[in-house]
Amino acid sequence: MSLKEIIPYVLLDVAIVVAAARIMGQLFRRIGQPAVIGEIVAGIALGPTLLGALPGNLDTLLFPPDVRPYLSVIAQLGLALFMFIVGLEVDLSLIRGRGRAAGAIAGGSIALPFALGIGTAVLVYPWHSEVDGRPVPMLAFVLFLAVALSITALPVLARILTERGMQRTPIGVLALACAAIDDVLGWSLLAVVVAVAAGGDMAGVARILGLTLAFALVAFLVVRPLLARLVGWYDREGRLTPDMLAVILVGLFLSAWLTEIIGVHAIFGAFVFGAIMPRRGAAGLTRAILERLEQVSLLLLLPVFFVVAGLQVDVGSIGADGIWQLGLILVVAIVGKVIGGGVAARTQGMPRRSSTAIGLLMNTRGLTEIVILQVGVQLGLLGPAMFTIMVLMALVTTMMTGPLLKIVYPDRVLQRELDAADRAELGDVDAYTVLVSVPEGPHARAMAELGRRMAGAERPVRIVLARLLPAQVQLEVASGLGAELAMMAAAGDELRRLARELEASGDVHCSVVARFAPDPLAGLAELARTVDADVVVAPEVPAEEGAPGTVFSAALVLVRPGADADLDVVGEISDVTVLLDGGAGGRGALRLAAQAALARRGVLTVGATEGRRAARQAAAAVEALRRRGIDVRATGDLPASGLLVVPADALRTEAPETLGVLRVRPDEADLDEELEQSVERIALPAAAGSQEPVPPAP
């Protein structure tokens, strides 16, 4: 086929590829997957897997063998731009303040899959020892497969975090830091593997590694300071000019050319040039570069790369041996990353939920894996069957990340972290807020005091005293408004008097709410959400029993004084007993019982309701509390008198009448947390003079 005949084919192929990539990218985005996964699938579909399986050899008709080298050149340009973007997004400043945890997690997420990958590669090597009739060096194959299973795709991980808003949360920032370290380590390892594969003998390997090291030193020590001048140039111009972009592109392609000549592939030069771009004061410049290059790279050039890779993927040809090898590699890839990263996170003291989420995020491979696999094909280390297996592994591990992350890290947990991030960004003091439903009658003061006690050693503390009056019967003619306003005014005056008395202690701030509510319990739940309450304290009344469906965002403490334990006395009792039921209710009861005991410097006694699960939770609670330095005892019996705290559904009428009972419904965090996390939420008494300022009332 002559060049004159090839050019129309190339133009037609590019048009088809771009259209297919955009359509599939949008479809995958609608089902909650990264768009790049849809674009990779589009590239595979245009190859032997789908088009080639249809009558007429459509893949060969659309992409003739004579045209493919020209498409490969376009693909390599897109690959160089993509690797530059990857390097540009490796921001090691994210590691500051979390270097130990990020280093441990990144190390674990590379070490375990690398080790498992070595064993897997040795096992499957006999089926992949030749490519196109040429022997594949076993050492190079084993090392390459181990590295390929150890890589995390930083761009796709960042996209997953951004689409859920997790990049603003502590776990999101930590995951980005881990992925940045993982990228640097992974690409360094791959450079070594490429040197081993391309060098042949030890002298050749040493030459390639030596030249690569020299290239990196010159780039970081000489070129990087020169590139820092781009920041001043950008600030003077106020935009990314064509001359500035030309300088960047020239440096990018020269770096790629040098590493290709050295023998470690052009992608390393592109990656290093992106990594040495200026960071300090360069946010605007970086954003402008990304916006300009992504339009060309992602829209036009990378889809061509996906097709070039997809033409080498033939799912239907892997055979029976390929199926079990795919299953094995999937297990190794998933276990290596999720367990390696997750266990490393646990060793750094992270909760189980956060550790699992980190492991899942480190299991993201995406486009970065395809790039690495293409290097393996060009080095003659991967044949069509193994390339197909590894591409499928990359797709499966990436596609599973988003859905599993939503299960492990549900929206309600994420929203709490986002709300906390918003408050921190606005400079709001995150006060511990107790909402108290103050009844009419002689126990109003005692109820208010009990509310303050439930804050324990938390500081700063905000107490919201509320009285929700039952809605009055609508009159036929008269409005009754004057009488209703008078009732609200009287309630407000009483609550303000109580608030002044509480504030006299100097360690809390109080506000009051008095209003009518058709359903007082539902109104209390709505008010709890409005004031962002941590705890709601309310008297136990028969109306509560009739409205079990009312949902509180905060922990709900229902007060039931015994016949021989007046409410005023309940508020003064120092020692507290709590019974755990083995579930979320037990976690909430334990936390609030500990706070009530700490408020009076009393002794906390922990027991269990019936069942082994409750007993195990009680034993674990005692150990966790003692590690926190909280005075705690274990018991198997109900106390004869005092204050008893129980999960809301664990105890009804069995408690002696001499006990004051606080029945606790857990808050949303208790539903999601582990026991250790609930214990960590208990504030310990601070040293004198260390209290934070009290925020203004809402």
Secondary structure as GFF3:
##gff-version 3
##sequence-region A 1 698
A	DSSP	alpha_helix	3	30	.	.	.	ID=ss1
A	DSSP	alpha_helix	35	45	.	.	.	ID=ss2
A	DSSP	three_ten_helix	51	53	.	.	.	ID=ss3
A	DSSP	alpha_helix	58	62	.	.	.	ID=ss4
A	DSSP	alpha_helix	68	89	.	.	.	ID=ss5
A	DSSP	three_ten_helix	92	95	.	.	.	ID=ss6
A	DSSP	alpha_helix	99	124	.	.	.	ID=ss7
A	DSSP	three_ten_helix	125	128	.	.	.	ID=ss8
A	DSSP	beta_strand	130	131	.	.	.	ID=ss9
A	DSSP	beta_strand	134	135	.	.	.	ID=ss10
A	DSSP	alpha_helix	138	148	.	.	.	ID=ss11
A	DSSP	alpha_helix	154	164	.	.	.	ID=ss12
A	DSSP	three_ten_helix	166	168	.	.	.	ID=ss13
A	DSSP	alpha_helix	170	199	.	.	.	ID=ss14
A	DSSP	alpha_helix	202	218	.	.	.	ID=ss15
A	DSSP	pi_helix	219	223	.	.	.	ID=ss16
A	DSSP	alpha_helix	224	227	.	.	.	ID=ss17
A	DSSP	alpha_helix	229	237	.	.	.	ID=ss18
A	DSSP	alpha_helix	242	262	.	.	.	ID=ss19
A	DSSP	alpha_helix	266	275	.	.	.	ID=ss20
A	DSSP	alpha_helix	283	296	.	.	.	ID=ss21
A	DSSP	pi_helix	297	301	.	.	.	ID=ss22
A	DSSP	alpha_helix	302	310	.	.	.	ID=ss23
A	DSSP	three_ten_helix	315	317	.	.	.	ID=ss24
A	DSSP	alpha_helix	319	347	.	.	.	ID=ss25
A	DSSP	alpha_helix	352	362	.	.	.	ID=ss26
A	DSSP	alpha_helix	366	378	.	.	.	ID=ss27
A	DSSP	alpha_helix	384	408	.	.	.	ID=ss28
A	DSSP	alpha_helix	411	426	.	.	.	ID=ss29
A	DSSP	beta_strand	432	437	.	.	.	ID=ss30
A	DSSP	alpha_helix	444	453	.	.	.	ID=ss31
A	DSSP	beta_strand	461	470	.	.	.	ID=ss32
A	DSSP	alpha_helix	481	503	.	.	.	ID=ss33
A	DSSP	beta_strand	508	517	.	.	.	ID=ss34
A	DSSP	alpha_helix	520	530	.	.	.	ID=ss35
A	DSSP	beta_strand	535	539	.	.	.	ID=ss36
A	DSSP	alpha_helix	542	545	.	.	.	ID=ss37
A	DSSP	beta_strand	555	560	.	.	.	ID=ss38
A	DSSP	alpha_helix	567	570	.	.	.	ID=ss39
A	DSSP	beta_strand	576	580	.	.	.	ID=ss40
A	DSSP	alpha_helix	584	599	.	.	.	ID=ss41
A	DSSP	beta_strand	604	608	.	.	.	ID=ss42
A	DSSP	alpha_helix	612	627	.	.	.	ID=ss43
A	DSSP	beta_strand	632	634	.	.	.	ID=ss44
A	DSSP	beta_strand	642	647	.	.	.	ID=ss45
A	DSSP	beta_strand	659	665	.	.	.	ID=ss46
A	DSSP	alpha_helix	668	672	.	.	.	ID=ss47
A	DSSP	alpha_helix	675	680	.	.	.	ID=ss48
###
